[in-house]
Amino acid sequence: TYKYSVTEVMLIVKTGSYKKGPFGSSLTKSIFIPDGNNAIKVYEQKNAIKKDWKLGEYFISEEYYNRNMKNFTVFPGDIIVSCAGTIGETYVLPDECRIGIINQALMRISLMESVYKDFYLLYFNFMIKGMAQFASQGTALKNIPSFDVFKNMLMVFPPLTEQHRIVERVDAIMSKLDELEKAENELENIKKKFPDDMRDSLLQAAIQGKLTKQRPEDGTAEELLKEIRKEKERLIAEGKMKPEKPLKPIADEEKPFDIPESWAWVRLGEITFNHGQKKPERDFCYIDVGSIDNKKCQLGNYEIIIKPENASSRARKIIKQNDIIYATIRPYLHNACIVNRVFSKEIIASTAFAVMHCYGGIITEYLFSALLSPMFDNYANAPDKSKGVAYPAIGEKDFFYGLIPLPPLAEQERIVERLNKLLPLCEAMKGE
């Protein structure tokens, strides 16, 4: 192995000059011409930096080239090097590139046959480039004051066969490093997604009965449904609710997974009701989609008070304390929450929401967890349910036809208690 200067292993080195020489005075805008059959391309610094020979819009005439610029010619296979600003960026001009000339911000390198181009580039980028950057001058725009900085730098020059072996070995190592970097990036993505994935897993496990033990003394969900039917009959008899059309029975093929024997599959419309709609007649607190923090699925801590004469046509849905509201427009955004705080005035929500108030025996927090679970999320966002392009939405009929796995009341309570302990840990892992 021998040490040679960079110049000694080059067949030709042609450069411009910053302070003197033809480029400083002769390459001016007045000599440039439009591209055409006889136009000669002027290669610029951005060709080396962006590794693209097609970039640039400067050309000179063949006549001017023959008279002044032949010594600055670059050919396919030549290496061009950036010598200003971003110093040391190299680019091998591909076989399909046009013959052209270099401007004053570039250095051209053409190697002897005894030098393996990939080895030279490897050595240049790992060793010479850094030294050249250190030797460069200037603040706003660094540059190499003399191309001797490059020309006089020494490089290790092994025999040709060893150059090939070195490049082969480095390529293998770099390939392993690329694999490690890819694995590291994948691990980082997993770490970023882990809190949300864990949250989804907990919600899914909860509605499948996997977070709590089943207790025979809890009774059954069927017993709970009997009490709900009695409550419906009472509300209808008191004129507080209109009779409803029976919902379609649940077929076995609709059930997405098995649930404990004491549980029951129900449609969302069987276990909730709403308070209807009205046109506001006095000042009210308005809840629209923007009122919800959909990262935390909570209401904001402010009030939007609107006078009835200023109410939009969407401000119609009556809301009561402990209602669940769920935006049926773009349901994948999860604009949903429990209305669990006191407002200073009557609450009216946008018609963009489905409103749910639970019958007795249904814990609101349990139902809300079920609505946020992957099971219901997949249902609400299924292509045959969530229709539309820019603003896909699920209709309320389809929404309330969605299935909910219903445990006995005591187990609902245990599930909510368990989730209240585990879900905050998922949020804490985000570091927010």
LINSULLIN-V628828 format. One line per field, one symbol per residue. ss: DSSP state (H for helix, E for strand, - for the rest). phi: phi as a letter, one per 30 degrees, with the letter a starting at -180 (. if undefined). psi: psi as a letter, one per 40 degrees, with the letter a starting at -180 (. if undefined). A space follows every 50 residues. Layout:
ss->???
phi->???
psi->???
//
This chain:
ss->-EEEE-HHHEEEEEE------HHHHH--HHH-------EEEEE-HHHHH- --------EEEHHHHHHHHHHHEE----EEEE-E-----EEE-------E EE---EEEEEE-----HHHHHHHHHHHHHHHHHHH-E-----E----HHH H--EEEE--HHHHHHHHHHHHHHHHHHHHHHHHHHHHHHHHHHHHHHHHH HHHHHHH--------HHH--HHHHHHHHHHHHHHHHH------------- -HHH---------EEEEHHHHEE---E------EEEE-HHHEE----EE- ----EE-HHH----EEEEE----EEEE-E-HHH--EEE--------EEEE --EEEEEE-----HHHHHHHHH-HHHHHHH-----EE-----EE-HHHHH --EEEE--HHHHHHHHHHHHHHHHHHHHH---
phi->.bcbdeddccdbbbbcbdcajdddccdcedcdbddadcdcdcdceddddc hbdddjbcbbdddddddbcddcdbbejdccbdbbiddjdcadddddddda bccdcbbcbbcdddcdeddddddeddbdedddddddbjcdbdacdbdded dcddbdbdeeddedddddddeddddddddddddddddddddddeeddded dddddddciccbddbeddibddddddddddddddddddidbdecdedded deddddadbeddcbdbdeddcbbbcibadecbebcccceddcdddchbdd cbcccbdedcdddddbddbceidccbdddhdddhdbacdcbdcdbecbcd ddcdcbcddejcdedddddddddeedddddcdedcccjcdbdbcdddded dddbdcdeeddedddddddddddeddddddic
psi->hihiidddeidhhhiaiddiidddddgiddeiiiiadeihihhiddddde fheeiifhiiidddddddedeeiiiheihihheicghehihhhideiiha iiaeeihhhhiidehhddddddddddcdddddddeiiicdhiihdheddd dehiihgiidddddddddddddddddddddddddddddddddeddddddd ddddddeefeeiihhdeeaidddddddddddddddddeeeiiiihhihih idedheiiiideiihiidedeiiieaiihheihihhhadeehhedefiii fiihhiideehieegdhhhiheihihhehgeeefgiihgfihieiihhii eeihhhhiiiehhddddddddeidddddddeidedgiicdgiihidddde eiihhhiiddddddddddddddddddddeef.
//
